[in-house]
Amino acid sequence: MELVDLIWTNGLSFIFILSVIVFIHEMGHYLIARYNGVRIDVFSIGFGPEIFGWNDSTGTRWKVSLLPLGGYVKMFGDADVASKPGEDLPELTEEDKALSFHHKRLGQRSAIVLGGPLANFVLAVFIFAIMFATVGQRVTPALISIVQPDGAAAAAGMIPGDRITGIDDTVIERFEMVQRIVRASVDEPLLFTVERDGELVTMEITPRRVEVTDAFGNLQKFGQIGVGRKGVELVRHGPVDAIVAAVEETASLTMATLDALGQIISGSRSAEELGGPIRIAQVSGQVAEDGLVTVFWFMAVLSINLGLINLFPVPMLDGGHLLFYVYEAIRGKPLGERAQEYSFRVGLAMVLSLMIFATWNDLVQLQVVDFFIDLFS
């Protein structure tokens, strides 16, 4: 069965890639917490029963747990892995309070919570910078060599030899920028500026909806204007330029992800595009076959997504904690314990519902649901 083959062949790649990203995320929390004098009780990769672990000289239990779908840092004073305050906080001695996360200043707690997502973005920048300085950055001039006769670009008057210099208010430097904007703008008019024979020409082009089934059997829906690029180059950067390009690439991918999520929420894109752990495992196995460069590129993209998702203002996630701290900063006191408890329950329900929905999408794409329907019909 395809699902069993997927788990068997791609499982190790999935566990490796996800574990590295989770480790970096939790290390962001850990380092800033330690810098601010917080004692760390547990640093875990994975959830559930411990497989193996050890204690360091500061009393922190470092461990690897059975379910490799995340991780956590449990700080002194936390009631659980979600960093809810423990019931014994009021009874702590002054010495213990100095080591407790929940007795730190608001700015310190905010920095500790922000450390995880920030570490994910730093990891992405680091990977991209190394790639751009060694292998090189794929750079494709926005020079059009092919214009499909029946495409939206041809209908608007674009011709081979045109160089796209701008789309709406965005300055275009590479063809990849054109692709990202067009793919995310189905049926939305875009104002293109092109250079032709030394002169600038503007034209309005509306990307048309295209539906394509990818190599994994997933139906992808995106915008297309019907043009082809001319030439692809790998440009190596010096150390400083590589970091600058890596920051720009990370920012660009972050905005593209937010645009895609916004379109899913608004209904202009199908929610079926949301993938869960099975699809991540599937892609992990595929990129592992394509070589280390592709693996690290995928790791950077996944790290960006993890950092971004954790910043969403949902209780249980880092963004939810930051939302509580905004309330505390405005009101001058923390949100009440009962309100926090109910918020965490709602947040847990939201996170679990999203995971179930995404996993259901994965199973449908892999035709597992159809298999069981046929089996019992």
Summary of the structure (lengths in Angstrom):
residues: 377
radius of gyration: 24.0
end to end distance: 18.3
largest distance: 77.5
contacts: 1172
relative contact order: 0.13
helix: 54%
strand: 21%
